[in-house]
Amino acid sequence: MAGTRKEKTIRWGIIGCGDVTEKKSGPAYQKTAGFEIVAVMRRDAEKAADYALRHGISKHYIDADQLINDPEVDAVYIATPPDTHKLYGIKVAQAGKICCIEKPLAPNYEDSAAILEAFTLSKTPLFVAYYRRTLPRFQQIKEWIESNSIGEIRHLSWHLSKPTSALDLSGNYNWRTDAKIAAAGYFDDLASHGLDLFTYLLGDIKQVSGSSLNQQGLYTANDATTACCVHENNITASGSWNFGCFVREDKVSIYGSGGKIEFSVFDEEPIILMNADGIIELSIAHPENVQLYHVQAMKEQLLANKNHPSNGQTATHTSWVMDQITKL
């Protein structure tokens, strides 16, 4: 299998070469030694050809099955909206190929579990693009936690709010607010990043409840969500996400018996450590291609047997948490 080869380059194909692949992820594969993108797929033939030409990729398809079954493709990155992740993911698993799927793994826990089962049965590596687990700013926060810089962790809180966007007000189609694809709207797309990160930092969540509703009535998906959680080590947590507020805010606070950590999930604000020794503020920038360390970590697992922090099992747990919060 391609994933066990030490000498040869792992050749990737991308299904869904849209905006996320232009800068966030696609170039990261091309910059990672041992990886190569050899094919892309998009239903629009002209856009698929244009993407391949601009990024120096030799093949382009309009049929996902052709890419998945191309003998020159060893691994597949699925970068489509989440409602097609199960369809394509299971096909990749059945083809016995390495896979990375964009987050969230699927729109719900049931589909996520089905994807995980398919890759478990095929004994094929499955990665999920919860790339914040590998970013240096969050690695620093993890180091503060593990070095007992704020003592025993007691509670985490996260508030994320954004003003109503021009697209929301226009009534034009946006898959991120289509209830058939993302029932909780922007919560599905954005909160999944933070909730997955928190399980990485603090351990899995064992109890969770929440509520989700549509306050604005601008689209079919919900736009306001709240939650309360308990992590496996009895750390409590709370969250609120609202996408119709006057103020944009993204603030996480982790409270400990001996200090506090503050940071943003999405904004590149300084991360702050406060304890009896004083206050430390660190500005740690993301790489130009934000998924670079995530992709490099996949290479390290596939070619050097080092475990990647984001896989099908961890992402399925995040899907379970999301389902418990929204109950949709």
C-alpha positions in Angstrom: 0.0 0.0 0.0 1.2 3.5 -0.8 1.1 4.6 2.9 3.7 2.1 3.9 6.3 3.0 1.2 9.4 4.6 2.5 11.1 5.6 -0.8 8.3 6.6 -3.2 6.3 9.8 -3.3 2.7 9.5 -2.2 0.6 10.8 -5.1 -2.6 12.7 -4.1 -5.8 13.5 -5.9 -8.2 16.2 -4.7 -12.0 15.9 -5.0 -13.5 19.4 -4.9 -10.8 21.9 -5.8 -12.6 25.0 -4.5 -11.6 28.0 -2.4 -10.3 26.1 0.6 -7.7 24.3 -1.6 -6.4 27.5 -3.3 -4.3 28.7 -0.4 -5.2 27.0 2.9 -4.5 23.4 1.9 -3.6 22.6 -1.8 -0.2 24.3 -1.7 0.6 22.6 1.6 0.6 19.2 -0.2 2.8 20.6 -2.9 5.3 22.0 -0.4 5.5 18.7 1.6 8.4 16.5 0.7 7.2 13.0 -0.2 3.8 14.3 -1.4 2.7 15.2 -4.9 -0.7 16.3 -6.2 -1.2 14.5 -9.5 -5.0 14.9 -10.1 -7.9 17.1 -9.2 -11.7 16.7 -9.7 -14.4 19.3 -10.0 -17.9 19.0 -11.6 -17.2 22.1 -13.7 -14.8 20.9 -16.4 -13.5 24.5 -17.1 -12.8 25.2 -13.5 -11.1 21.8 -13.0 -8.9 22.5 -16.0 -8.1 26.0 -14.8 -7.2 24.8 -11.3 -4.9 22.1 -12.7 -3.2 24.5 -15.1 -2.6 27.2 -12.4 -1.2 24.7 -9.9 0.9 22.6 -12.3 -1.2 19.5 -11.8 -1.1 16.9 -14.7 -4.7 15.5 -14.6 -8.2 16.9 -14.0 -11.5 15.1 -13.9 -15.2 15.9 -13.6 -16.0 12.4 -12.3 -14.9 11.6 -8.7 -15.0 7.9 -9.4 -12.4 8.3 -12.2 -10.0 10.1 -9.8 -10.6 7.6 -6.9 -9.9 4.6 -9.2 -6.9 6.2 -11.1 -4.0 3.8 -10.5 -1.6 6.7 -10.3 -3.5 8.2 -7.4 -2.4 6.7 -4.0 -4.3 9.0 -1.7 -7.4 11.2 -1.9 -8.1 14.6 -0.2 -11.9 15.2 -0.1 -12.5 19.0 0.0 -16.2 19.1 -0.9 -19.1 20.3 1.3 -19.8 17.9 4.1 -23.0 16.4 2.7 -20.8 14.4 0.1 -18.1 13.3 2.5 -19.8 10.0 3.3 -20.4 9.2 -0.4 -16.8 9.9 -1.5 -15.2 8.7 1.8 -16.6 5.2 1.6 -15.6 4.9 -2.0 -12.0 5.9 -1.2 -12.0 3.4 1.7 -13.3 0.6 -0.6 -10.6 1.5 -3.1 -8.1 0.9 -0.3 -6.5 4.4 -0.6 -5.3 6.8 2.0 -7.7 9.6 2.7 -7.9 13.1 4.2 -11.4 14.6 4.6 -12.2 18.2 5.3 -13.9 19.1 8.5 -16.5 18.4 9.8 -16.1 14.7 8.9 -19.8 14.6 8.0 -23.0 16.6 8.8 -23.9 14.2 11.6 -22.5 11.5 13.9 -24.2 8.6 12.1 -22.5 9.4 8.8 -19.2 10.1 10.5 -19.4 6.7 12.2 -20.1 5.0 8.9 -17.0 6.7 7.3 -14.9 5.6 10.2 -16.2 2.0 10.0 -15.4 1.9 6.3 -11.8 2.9 6.8 -11.4 0.6 9.8 -12.6 -2.3 7.7 -10.2 -1.5 4.9 -7.4 -0.9 7.3 -6.6 2.3 5.5 -5.4 5.6 7.1 -8.0 8.2 7.5 -7.1 11.8 8.4 -9.5 14.7 9.0 -8.5 18.4 8.4 -8.9 19.6 12.0 -5.6 21.3 11.4 -5.6 23.5 14.5 -4.3 20.5 16.4 -1.0 21.0 14.6 -0.7 24.8 14.6 2.2 26.2 16.7 0.0 28.6 18.7 -2.2 25.8 19.9 0.8 23.6 20.5 2.1 26.3 22.9 -1.3 26.3 24.7 -1.1 22.6 25.1 2.4 22.9 26.5 1.2 25.4 29.1 -1.6 23.1 30.1 0.6 20.0 30.3 3.4 21.8 32.2 0.8 22.8 34.9 1.3 26.5 34.2 -2.3 27.3 35.4 -2.6 24.4 37.8 -5.5 22.0 37.6 -7.9 22.9 34.8 -11.4 23.8 36.1 -13.4 25.3 33.2 -13.3 26.4 29.6 -15.6 29.0 28.0 -15.8 30.1 24.4 -17.9 32.8 22.9 -18.0 33.3 19.1 -20.2 35.9 17.5 -20.3 37.6 14.1 -22.5 40.2 12.5 -25.0 39.2 9.8 -23.1 39.1 6.5 -24.1 40.7 3.2 -24.5 37.2 1.8 -26.9 36.3 4.6 -29.0 39.4 4.0 -29.0 38.9 0.2 -30.9 35.7 0.3 -28.5 34.2 -2.2 -27.6 30.5 -1.8 -24.8 29.6 0.6 -24.3 25.9 1.4 -23.0 26.8 4.9 -26.6 28.0 5.8 -28.5 25.3 3.9 -30.1 23.1 6.6 -29.8 20.1 4.3 -26.0 20.4 4.4 -25.4 22.1 7.7 -28.4 22.0 9.9 -26.9 24.4 12.5 -25.4 26.7 9.9 -22.2 28.4 10.6 -22.0 26.5 13.9 -21.4 23.3 11.9 -18.6 24.9 9.9 -16.9 27.0 12.6 -17.7 25.6 16.0 -16.4 22.2 15.0 -12.9 23.6 14.8 -13.0 24.8 18.4 -14.8 21.8 19.9 -12.3 19.5 18.2 -9.4 21.6 19.5 -10.7 21.6 23.1 -10.9 17.7 23.1 -7.3 17.7 21.9 -6.3 20.1 24.7 -8.5 18.8 27.6 -9.6 15.3 26.7 -12.8 13.8 25.3 -16.2 15.2 26.3 -18.3 12.7 28.3 -21.4 14.8 28.9 -22.9 17.5 26.7 -26.2 19.3 26.2 -27.2 22.3 24.2 -29.8 24.2 22.3 -29.9 25.5 18.7 -32.4 27.8 17.0 -33.0 30.2 14.2 -33.3 33.8 15.6 -33.1 35.8 12.4 -35.1 33.7 9.9 -32.7 34.6 7.1 -31.9 31.1 5.9 -33.0 27.5 6.6 -30.2 26.6 9.0 -30.0 27.7 12.6 -28.0 30.8 13.6 -27.7 30.6 17.4 -26.4 27.8 19.6 -25.4 27.3 23.2 -23.8 24.4 25.1 -22.6 23.0 28.4 -20.1 20.1 28.5 -18.1 18.0 30.9 -14.8 16.6 29.8 -13.7 13.1 30.8 -11.5 14.5 33.6 -14.4 16.5 35.0 -13.4 19.8 33.5 -16.6 21.8 32.8 -17.1 23.8 29.6 -19.6 26.2 28.1 -20.0 27.8 24.7 -22.2 30.2 22.8 -22.2 30.9 19.1 -24.3 33.5 17.4 -24.2 34.7 13.8 -26.4 37.8 14.0 -24.6 40.0 16.6 -23.4 43.6 16.3 -19.9 42.7 17.5 -17.5 40.1 16.1 -15.9 38.3 19.1 -13.9 35.1 19.4 -12.7 34.5 22.9 -11.7 31.4 24.8 -10.8 31.4 28.4 -9.3 28.3 30.2 -9.5 28.7 34.0 -7.2 26.8 36.3 -6.6 26.5 40.0 -3.4 28.6 39.5 -4.0 30.8 36.5 -5.8 31.4 33.2 -5.2 31.1 29.5 -6.9 33.3 26.9 -6.9 32.9 23.1 -8.9 33.0 19.9 -9.8 30.0 17.8 -9.8 31.9 14.5 -8.2 35.3 15.1 -4.4 35.6 15.2 -4.5 37.5 18.5 -1.8 37.0 21.1 -2.2 33.9 23.3 -2.1 35.0 27.0 -1.0 33.1 30.1 -1.8 34.6 33.5 -0.5 33.1 36.7 1.3 34.0 40.0 4.5 34.7 38.0 2.8 37.4 35.9 1.4 37.7 32.4 2.9 36.3 29.2 1.6 37.3 25.8 2.9 35.5 22.7 2.1 36.3 19.1 2.5 33.1 17.0 1.6 33.5 13.3 0.0 30.8 11.2 2.0 29.6 8.2 1.2 31.0 4.8 -0.8 27.9 4.0 -2.6 27.2 7.2 -2.8 23.4 6.7 0.9 23.0 6.2 1.7 21.4 9.6 -1.4 19.2 9.3 -0.2 17.9 5.9 3.4 17.5 7.1 2.1 15.5 10.1 0.3 13.2 7.7 3.5 12.7 5.9 5.2 11.9 9.2 2.7 9.2 10.0 2.7 7.6 6.5 6.4 7.7 5.9 7.9 7.8 9.4 5.3 6.0 11.6 4.5 9.1 13.8 0.9 9.4 14.9 -1.2 12.3 13.5 -3.4 14.0 16.1 -6.5 14.3 13.9 -7.9 11.0 12.6 -11.3 9.4 11.9 -11.8 8.4 15.5 -11.1 11.9 17.0 -13.2 13.5 14.3 -16.1 11.1 14.9 -16.0 12.1 18.6 -16.3 15.7 17.6 -19.3 14.8 15.4 -21.0 13.1 18.4 -20.4 16.3 20.5 -21.9 18.5 17.7 -25.0 16.2 17.4 -25.5 16.2 21.2 -25.4 20.1 21.3 -27.8 20.7 18.3 -30.1 17.6 18.6 -31.0 18.2 15.0 
